[in-house]
């Protein structure tokens, strides 16, 4: 196995172009597990840990640009106000040691349906920036996931950054697992309300072959939510929203949980996320009045 270690972004793109089968590695929290258990033997590893811009974040027009190598710890400690749902998801990732090394870029590269970053990225309408020697392109997160561990990234491309819209309303994330710490999600859910556009975003994790949205639930809530005052939704609407989220899932039975349990958990998490978001929205409206 070859080990490629570029020191600049241009060199990294050139290396990926020359060796498209090379597996990018930065934190190594997913790749090294697969290597250690002999689940994967790529011809080469492409170490990106020396590329400084991958660990940087800052404004980029209407977005917050998050370098693909920015750690979960940084997101938790510095970006909670700029991307609340993603920060909540980052806080739930494994252990402090893993959060110090792992990144959203790594989550996107592996594209596991159970990845904690995926539901918030879907809910908030994030954009994934992909780069190669041919140029740069931006793919909405909602178009990035194509199938089980398959994405829109081409063989010669690297994930450069994630572009996060500035929050325009409450954002929530929750997940359920077999224990409280260092847990892979049995199911997870993210919700984002956009007060300016009066739209709703959702994200479902670990309940389908890819991370999913619940479009019918989004449309239903956008029509029923009280965007003027944030009045608590009617109980029937809250329940219907939860049911629509659950119906959008495509879960299976596995060692972590049954399909029925996952649907039930998603309905409960969706109802709770809506209740929390309505409270936050109402309090924000009151402060602005």
C-alpha positions, -999 to +999 in steps of 0.1 A: +000+000+000+014+034-010+012+064+013+009+098-003+014+129+018+011+162-001+017+194+017-004+217-005-040+215-018-028+216-054-004+187-047-033+168-031-056+173-061-027+163-085-021+131-064-058+122-065-059+127-102-029+104-107-042+078-082-080+080-082-082+048-061-062+065-033-084+068-001-082+102+015-074+102+052-071+130+077-085+121+111-087+084+103-115+077+126-134+056+100-107+046+076-084+031+102-112+010+117-118-006+083-081-012+078-076-027+112-105-051+107-092-059+072-125-047+056-106-026+031-072-027+014-069+003-009-039+006-032-029+039-016-038+063+013-038+100+006-029+118+038-045+153+039-035+162+074-008+187+063-032+208+042-039+239+063-069+252+045-089+220+052-089+229+089-100+265+084-135+280+086-150+314+079-175+335+059-180+327+022-207+350+008-241+339+022-225+308+037-202+298+065-174+278+048-164+248+069-131+232+057-135+194+052-110+187+080-125+210+107-129+188+138-161+181+156-145+196+187-141+229+169-177+228+157-189+222+192-168+249+208-169+276+182-198+271+158-228+265+180-244+298+172-236+296+135-249+261+129-269+249+159-281+215+146-247+205+133-231+215+166-256+194+185-248+165+162-211+170+166-215+170+204-230+135+201-202+120+181-184+092+200-157+102+226-137+134+230-107+117+214-128+109+183-143+144+182-108+159+183-099+139+151-131+133+132-146+158+108-177+164+087-156+159+056-148+124+068-185+117+075-193+128+039-165+107+024-176+075+041-213+083+035-225+059+062-263+062+067-256+064+104-232+093+102-242+120+127-235+150+105-258+139+076-292+148+090-283+184+099-267+189+065-298+178+048-321+198+071-303+231+067-297+228+030-259+227+032-237+225+001-207+202-005-178+217-023-159+192-044-125+199-061-102+182-087-076+193-111-105+200-135-120+226-112-144+231-084-181+223-082-208+226-055-234+200-049-264+205-025-262+180+003-298+169-007-283+157-041-250+143-027-262+109-014-269+085-043-270+050-026-255+029+001-221+046+007-223+061-028-222+098-034-219+124-061-182+127-056-162+116-087-131+094-084-107+122-090-124+146-066-117+155-030-142+171-006-129+206+000-155+221+023-191+222+034-210+255+030-235+261+057-264+286+053-267+311+081-295+299+105-328+317+098-348+300+126-346+272+152-326+241+145-327+208+164-309+174+163-314+143+183-305+107+181-312+075+199-287+047+206-281+017+228-262+038+254-255+075+261-219+077+250-197+065+221-228+052+204-237+046+167-272+060+161-301+035+159-319+065+144-314+102+143-334+133+132-327+169+124-352+198+120-346+233+107-372+261+104-364+290+080-385+320+092-376+342+063-385+317+036-412+300+058-399+266+048-390+235+068-360+212+064-356+176+078-329+150+079-332+113+089-302+092+098-296+055+103-331+046+089-325+039+053-298+030+027-288+067+026-295+097+048-330+108+040-354+138+040-391+137+048-405+160+020-442+154+029-435+162+065-417+194+054-446+206+033-472+197+059-454+216+087-446+246+064-484+250+058-495+244+094-468+262+114-477+297+128-449+317+112-462+350+126-463+341+163-450+306+168-482+295+186-478+259+198-490+236+170-522+216+176-516+182+191-531+165+159-506+185+138-477+175+160-487+138+158-492+140+120-458+155+115-442+127+135-461+101+115-450+117+082-414+117+093-416+080+103-432+071+070-404+087+050-379+063+066-367+031+049-353+011+079-342-025+082-339-049+112-303-052+124-283-058+155-289-023+168-327-022+164-357-033+144-373-014+116-405-009+137-385+005+166-367+030+143-399+043+128-414+047+163-382+065+175-383+088+145-419+098+152-411+106+188-380+125+180-398+145+153-426+155+176-401+166+203-380+185+178-411+203+166-421+212+202-386+225+210-385+245+178-419+261+183-408+272+218-375+286+205-394+303+176-420+318+199-393+332+223-373+346+194-405+363+181-412+378+215-377+392+217-380+409+183-415+423+191 
